Amino acid sequence: MNEARRFVWILLGLFTVLCAVLFWNFAFQWTSFFPSGTKPPTIVETSKPTRPTLRATDPARGSTDPDAILIVEFADFTCQYCRAVEPEIETVIRENVSTVRHIWRDLPVVTDRPDAMVAASAGRCAMDQGRFWDMHAQLISYQGSFDLDTVERLARSAGLDGESFRACVTNGRHIAQIQQDIDEARGNNIQGAPTFFIGNEVLSGYVTAADLRWAILKARLSGLK
């Protein structure tokens, strides 16, 4: 009987020591990660993205009706989600060709893909020749990396004048404007590409044609563009 009692006390003692060690380890990690006098960071909900002012020079396709519902897309030609969502957008535009207008705004994520700025520049230089959407189709479907030779080849496929296109890209004619767009997007809490604005709706990441249809319907019902 005494032996059984002694065994129980030994087990209780070991359990107490184990609890003390675990507690000490937890306290040590806590104070190591959060210095004295501070508290753990709290999760702060970021503000909802807002749509910057649109410009007459922004590339647009679809309806020219002043009352058309606007799909404003902030996107990056190198972004996989942007590429994946392109067929969804095209489907919705075909279905609503007289009532929906799609507007493109550049948001190259250069921290992920430095060549994103090359692609964005190529799009702007194509716009100078009135061929943005032709070049857009080439850029958004291309799966490799973008360099000068690549965008020149895509520009030829899009029917652009090669000499003026090359001069535009190599002299960085639109770099400052693209950077201004990036800064404006950040100032409006737009965190990544693609981001869509439709009426009061903000959609981020990959969206389907059904998602876009639903946002368009809500914009129509609310009377918002």
C-alpha positions in Angstrom: 0.0 0.0 0.0 2.8 2.4 0.9 4.6 1.5 -2.4 1.4 2.3 -4.4 1.0 5.7 -2.5 4.7 6.5 -3.2 4.2 5.8 -6.9 1.2 8.0 -7.1 3.1 10.9 -5.4 6.0 10.4 -7.8 3.6 10.7 -10.8 2.0 13.8 -9.4 5.5 15.3 -8.8 6.5 14.6 -12.4 3.3 16.0 -13.7 3.8 19.2 -11.7 7.4 19.6 -13.0 6.2 19.1 -16.6 3.5 21.8 -16.2 6.0 24.2 -14.8 8.4 23.6 -17.7 5.6 24.1 -20.3 4.5 27.3 -18.5 8.0 28.6 -18.4 8.6 27.8 -22.1 5.3 29.6 -23.1 6.2 32.7 -21.0 9.7 32.8 -22.5 8.4 32.7 -26.0 5.8 35.3 -25.3 8.3 37.8 -23.8 10.8 37.0 -26.6 8.3 37.9 -29.4 6.7 40.8 -27.6 9.2 43.0 -25.8 8.5 44.4 -22.3 6.1 47.4 -22.4 4.4 46.4 -25.6 1.4 44.2 -26.4 0.8 41.7 -29.2 -0.2 43.3 -32.5 -3.9 43.3 -33.2 -5.4 42.5 -36.6 -6.5 45.7 -38.2 -9.2 45.5 -40.8 -8.1 47.5 -43.9 -10.4 50.1 -45.4 -12.6 49.0 -48.3 -11.0 49.8 -51.7 -12.5 52.8 -53.5 -12.5 53.5 -57.2 -10.2 56.3 -58.3 -11.6 59.0 -60.7 -11.9 57.6 -64.2 -10.2 59.3 -67.2 -11.2 59.8 -70.8 -7.9 58.2 -71.8 -8.5 55.0 -69.9 -8.7 52.0 -72.4 -12.3 50.9 -72.7 -14.4 48.4 -74.7 -18.0 47.4 -74.9 -20.9 49.8 -74.8 -20.5 53.5 -75.5 -23.8 54.4 -73.9 -23.3 57.1 -71.2 -25.6 55.0 -68.9 -23.7 51.8 -69.4 -22.7 49.8 -66.3 -19.0 50.1 -65.8 -16.6 47.2 -65.0 -13.4 48.9 -63.9 -10.6 46.5 -63.6 -7.2 47.1 -62.0 -5.0 44.4 -63.4 -1.5 43.2 -64.4 -0.7 41.4 -67.6 1.6 39.0 -65.8 -0.9 38.0 -63.1 -2.2 34.5 -63.4 -5.6 35.4 -61.9 -5.9 38.3 -64.3 -5.3 35.9 -67.2 -7.7 33.3 -65.9 -10.5 35.8 -65.5 -10.2 37.2 -69.0 -12.5 34.7 -70.6 -15.1 35.4 -67.9 -15.0 39.1 -68.7 -15.2 38.5 -72.4 -18.3 36.3 -71.9 -20.1 39.0 -69.9 -19.2 41.7 -72.4 -20.6 39.6 -75.3 -23.8 39.1 -73.3 -24.2 42.8 -72.5 -22.5 44.5 -75.5 -24.9 47.4 -75.5 -25.2 47.9 -71.7 -21.8 47.2 -70.1 -18.4 49.0 -70.6 -15.1 47.5 -69.4 -12.4 49.9 -68.4 -8.7 48.8 -67.9 -6.4 50.4 -65.3 -2.8 49.2 -65.0 -1.7 47.8 -61.7 1.6 45.9 -62.4 2.8 44.0 -59.3 6.5 44.6 -59.9 7.5 43.1 -56.5 6.3 39.7 -57.8 7.2 40.1 -61.5 9.7 42.8 -62.5 8.7 42.3 -66.1 5.2 43.4 -65.3 6.3 47.0 -66.0 7.5 46.0 -69.4 4.1 44.5 -70.2 2.3 47.5 -68.9 4.5 49.8 -71.0 3.8 47.7 -74.1 0.1 48.2 -73.5 0.4 51.9 -73.2 2.6 52.2 -76.3 0.0 50.2 -78.2 -2.6 52.6 -77.0 -0.6 55.4 -78.6 -1.3 53.7 -81.9 -5.0 53.1 -81.1 -4.4 49.3 -80.7 -4.6 48.8 -77.0 -7.1 45.9 -77.1 -5.3 44.2 -79.9 -2.1 44.3 -77.8 -4.1 43.4 -74.6 -5.2 40.2 -76.2 -1.6 39.3 -77.0 -0.2 40.2 -73.6 -2.9 38.7 -71.4 -2.7 35.3 -73.2 1.1 35.1 -73.2 2.5 32.7 -70.6 6.2 33.5 -70.6 8.3 36.4 -69.3 8.2 39.7 -71.0 11.3 41.4 -72.4 11.8 43.8 -75.3 12.1 41.1 -78.0 9.0 39.4 -76.7 6.8 42.5 -76.6 8.0 43.6 -80.1 7.0 40.2 -81.5 3.6 40.4 -79.8 3.3 44.0 -81.1 3.8 42.7 -84.7 1.2 40.1 -84.2 -1.2 42.9 -83.0 -0.5 44.9 -86.1 1.4 47.7 -84.6 4.1 49.8 -86.3 7.3 48.2 -84.9 9.7 51.1 -85.1 7.5 53.6 -83.2 6.5 50.9 -80.7 10.1 50.0 -80.0 11.1 53.7 -79.5 8.1 54.1 -77.1 9.1 51.1 -75.0 12.8 51.6 -74.9 12.6 55.3 -73.9 10.2 54.5 -71.1 7.6 57.0 -72.3 4.9 55.8 -70.0 6.8 54.6 -66.9 6.1 57.7 -64.8 2.3 57.5 -65.7 2.1 53.8 -64.8 3.9 54.5 -61.5 1.4 57.2 -60.7 -1.4 54.7 -61.3 0.2 52.3 -58.9 0.5 55.0 -56.3 -3.1 56.1 -56.8 -4.3 52.5 -56.4 -2.4 52.2 -53.1 -3.9 55.5 -52.0 -7.4 54.0 -52.6 -6.6 50.8 -50.7 -6.5 48.6 -53.8 -4.2 45.8 -52.5 -3.8 43.6 -55.5 -4.6 42.5 -59.0 -7.2 41.9 -60.3 -9.6 44.2 -58.5 -13.0 45.0 -60.0 -15.4 47.9 -59.3 -19.0 47.4 -60.4 -21.5 49.9 -58.9 -21.0 49.6 -55.2 -19.4 46.1 -55.5 -15.6 45.5 -55.1 -14.4 42.1 -56.3 -10.9 40.9 -55.8 -9.0 38.0 -57.2 -10.4 35.4 -59.6 -14.1 35.9 -60.4 -16.4 34.0 -62.6 -18.9 35.3 -65.2 -21.6 34.5 -62.6 -19.9 36.8 -60.1 -19.8 39.6 -62.6 -23.4 39.1 -63.7 -24.6 39.3 -60.1 -22.6 42.5 -59.5 -23.9 44.0 -62.7 -27.5 43.2 -61.8 -27.1 44.8 -58.4 -25.7 47.9 -60.0 -28.7 48.1 -62.4 -31.2 47.6 -59.5 -29.5 50.3 -57.5 -29.2 52.7 -60.5 -25.5 52.9 -60.1 -22.9 52.9 -62.8 
